[in-house]
Amino acid sequence: MSALFRPAPPLGVRILSTAQALPARVVSTAEVAALCGVPAELAQKRSGVRERRWLSEGETALSLGAQAAREALAQAGLPPEQVDVLLNASGSQLQPIPDGAALFARELGLRGAATYSLHGTCLSFLVALQHAALLIHTQQARHVLIVSSEGGSLGLNPAQPESTLLIGDGAAAVLLGPAERPGQGLHAARIETYPEGADHTRIRGGGTLLMPQNPRAEHRDFTFDMQGLQVLKLASRVVPGFLERLRPGLSTGLPGIDRVIPHQASQAGLDLLRRYGWPAERVEVTLPTLGNVIAASVPLTLHQALRAGRLGVGETALLVGTGAGLIAGGVILEV
């Protein structure tokens, strides 16, 4: 089985800065549970989420993404005109056209930079990180800005408590540049797709297969639909082999890994990591306070680990997860 690519390690790349932007509104699980008509205590236990952020008046995924991007540029002291490539790595799209990256570029005042989206559902950031590393390592770009921004709360269906209790909104931005030292950068990357899971997580409407004016279209076709148990069963079967192909030994331990930055899919998904012999103290978790922020989950969790000093310069992180499709993805990055 082939991967997206297998780099001859490492691809020299460095994180120059990270930033986050979260909605002002904090929504408790009790509030969401009432919306779904389920007991609050049971909802929190099963979802693993105490609270999440949801967009409120005056906020959009566009405004949050632009805010995070501006902060990342400011932290690095980099003027916007020095961004060579802006990658939109978001699971929930702002609109069909123009591409969301062009909208972020307009907000930031970027003119003449390359801007486009890389869409791998919940793993969009991992796909963008791999792509950015290739661009920088081959000197096709010097500075690449990745923006992941999500407004998934706008497409939830309270009749599906399983997903409604999980999803949160937010944005993260990561600015990348050339490596400073030998060994710094991307040591491994892999993407695998198992399309038998394509219908387990989906939003059916909005594309050419089911347009809003289609007489067969229903409101629920434009909301998030997830069969969590089916996703978990498929992931439990395919992920161990995927991990071994990413780096031998990962399905039973953490060889050469200092910190795990997982996609915050669900409590059940995080619990699954214990099967691989990964110590809980080396796994970064944001699910209880942010929920599942779709493609922004991984960069938000990476930002938290870097900001708190749980991942530092010279250490190696495993960024890993699954997304709709079903896609399994992982990146091993020396910071």
Secondary structure in CASP SS format (residue, H / E / C, confidence):
PFRMAT SS
TARGET T0000
AUTHOR 0000-0000-0000
METHOD secondary structure of the structure
MODEL  1
M C 1.00
S C 1.00
A C 1.00
L C 1.00
F C 1.00
R C 1.00
P C 1.00
A C 1.00
P C 1.00
P C 1.00
L E 1.00
G E 1.00
V C 1.00
R E 1.00
I E 1.00
L E 1.00
S E 1.00
T E 1.00
A E 1.00
Q E 1.00
A E 1.00
L C 1.00
P C 1.00
A C 1.00
R E 1.00
V E 1.00
V E 1.00
S E 1.00
T H 1.00
A H 1.00
E H 1.00
V H 1.00
A H 1.00
A H 1.00
L H 1.00
C H 1.00
G C 1.00
V C 1.00
P C 1.00
A H 1.00
E H 1.00
L H 1.00
A H 1.00
Q H 1.00
K H 1.00
R H 1.00
S H 1.00
G C 1.00
V C 1.00
R C 1.00
E E 1.00
R E 1.00
R E 1.00
W E 1.00
L C 1.00
S C 1.00
E C 1.00
G C 1.00
E C 1.00
T C 1.00
A H 1.00
L H 1.00
S H 1.00
L H 1.00
G H 1.00
A H 1.00
Q H 1.00
A H 1.00
A H 1.00
R H 1.00
E H 1.00
A H 1.00
L H 1.00
A H 1.00
Q H 1.00
A H 1.00
G C 1.00
L C 1.00
P C 1.00
P H 1.00
E H 1.00
Q H 1.00
V C 1.00
D C 1.00
V E 1.00
L E 1.00
L E 1.00
N E 1.00
A C 1.00
S C 1.00
G C 1.00
S C 1.00
Q C 1.00
L C 1.00
Q C 1.00
P C 1.00
I C 1.00
P C 1.00
D C 1.00
G H 1.00
A H 1.00
A H 1.00
L H 1.00
F H 1.00
A H 1.00
R H 1.00
E H 1.00
L H 1.00
G C 1.00
L C 1.00
R C 1.00
G C 1.00
A C 1.00
A E 1.00
T E 1.00
Y E 1.00
S E 1.00
L C 1.00
H C 1.00
G C 1.00
T H 1.00
C H 1.00
L H 1.00
S H 1.00
F H 1.00
L H 1.00
V H 1.00
A H 1.00
L H 1.00
Q H 1.00
H H 1.00
A H 1.00
A H 1.00
L H 1.00
L H 1.00
I H 1.00
H H 1.00
T C 1.00
Q C 1.00
Q C 1.00
A C 1.00
R C 1.00
H C 1.00
V E 1.00
L E 1.00
I E 1.00
V E 1.00
S E 1.00
S E 1.00
E E 1.00
G C 1.00
G H 1.00
S H 1.00
L H 1.00
G H 1.00
L C 1.00
N C 1.00
P C 1.00
A C 1.00
Q C 1.00
P H 1.00
E H 1.00
S H 1.00
T H 1.00
L C 1.00
L C 1.00
I E 1.00
G C 1.00
D C 1.00
G E 1.00
A E 1.00
A E 1.00
A E 1.00
V E 1.00
L E 1.00
L E 1.00
G E 1.00
P C 1.00
A C 1.00
E C 1.00
R C 1.00
P C 1.00
G C 1.00
Q C 1.00
G E 1.00
L E 1.00
H E 1.00
A E 1.00
A E 1.00
R E 1.00
I E 1.00
E E 1.00
T E 1.00
Y C 1.00
P H 1.00
E H 1.00
G H 1.00
A C 1.00
D C 1.00
H C 1.00
T E 1.00
R E 1.00
I C 1.00
R C 1.00
G C 1.00
G C 1.00
G C 1.00
T C 1.00
L C 1.00
L C 1.00
M C 1.00
P C 1.00
Q C 1.00
N C 1.00
P C 1.00
R C 1.00
A C 1.00
E C 1.00
H H 1.00
R H 1.00
D H 1.00
F H 1.00
T C 1.00
F C 1.00
D E 1.00
M E 1.00
Q C 1.00
G H 1.00
L H 1.00
Q H 1.00
V H 1.00
L H 1.00
K H 1.00
L H 1.00
A H 1.00
S H 1.00
R H 1.00
V H 1.00
V H 1.00
P H 1.00
G H 1.00
F H 1.00
L H 1.00
E H 1.00
R H 1.00
L H 1.00
R C 1.00
P C 1.00
G C 1.00
L C 1.00
S C 1.00
T C 1.00
G C 1.00
L C 1.00
P C 1.00
G C 1.00
I C 1.00
D C 1.00
R E 1.00
V E 1.00
I E 1.00
P E 1.00
H C 1.00
Q C 1.00
A C 1.00
S C 1.00
Q H 1.00
A H 1.00
G H 1.00
L H 1.00
D H 1.00
L H 1.00
L H 1.00
R H 1.00
R H 1.00
Y H 1.00
G C 1.00
W C 1.00
P C 1.00
A H 1.00
E H 1.00
R H 1.00
V E 1.00
E C 1.00
V C 1.00
T C 1.00
L H 1.00
P H 1.00
T H 1.00
L H 1.00
G C 1.00
N E 1.00
V C 1.00
I H 1.00
A H 1.00
A H 1.00
S H 1.00
V H 1.00
P H 1.00
L H 1.00
T H 1.00
L H 1.00
H H 1.00
Q H 1.00
A H 1.00
L H 1.00
R H 1.00
A H 1.00
G C 1.00
R C 1.00
L C 1.00
G C 1.00
V C 1.00
G C 1.00
E C 1.00
T E 1.00
A E 1.00
L E 1.00
L E 1.00
V E 1.00
G E 1.00
T E 1.00
G E 1.00
A C 1.00
G C 1.00
L C 1.00
I E 1.00
A E 1.00
G E 1.00
G E 1.00
V E 1.00
I E 1.00
L E 1.00
E E 1.00
V C 1.00
END
